[in-house]
Amino acid sequence: MKEKLSLFTFALISIAFVFEKTSAFELSPGMGYLKAQRKIICSMEDNKPIVYWWYGRMYSRVQGEKDKLLFKVEGMNIRQCDTVKDSKRGNGYRMVSRELLFYQDPKTGEILDQWTNPWTGETVDVLHVANDPLIGVTSMNAMKKVNHLK
C-alpha cells in the first residue's frame, strides 16, 4: 500500500509540474509570445529592476591568423519594464535599460585607459560602453509584423 501511495504521489506531483512548466512557457501565437519575451528579458512585475552581469574575453578574428586575446570584458545591465496599453499599437510593454561594459587588460584584469593595437603598434584611448538609457517598446502589433502572425 505504501508503494502505491508513493507512486500515486509521485505521479500527481509530476503531472502538476508538467502543467506548471507548460503554462509558464506558452509560446502559442499571440500574447504568449509577448509574455514569454517579457519574462525572459524583464520581470513580469511592472517597474521591478532586474540586473544582468557578464564577463568574458574578446578575441580578434583575422583570416589566416591564430585568434588573439585582445581584452577581458566585464559588464552589467539594469532594466525594468512596465505595461503599455495602446489602442493603435496593441498591448505590450516598455523597457528602460542602462548598460556598462569595461575593457580590461587580458593578463591583469585591470580596467584599461589605453590599448596598443597589436597590428599597427598605435596606442589609443579606450572608450568603454555606457548605454544610457536604452528604451524599447514592444507591442502585440509589432510582434505580429516581426513574426508574420495574423
Secondary structure, DSSP 8 states (H G I E B T S, - for coil): -HHHHHHHHHHHHHHHHHHHHHHHT---TTHHHHHHHHHHHS-SSTT--EEEEEEEEEE---TTS---EEEEEEEEEEEEEEEE--TTT-SEEEEEEEEEEEEE-TTT--B-SEEE-TTT--EEE---EEEEEEEEEEEHHHHHHHHT--
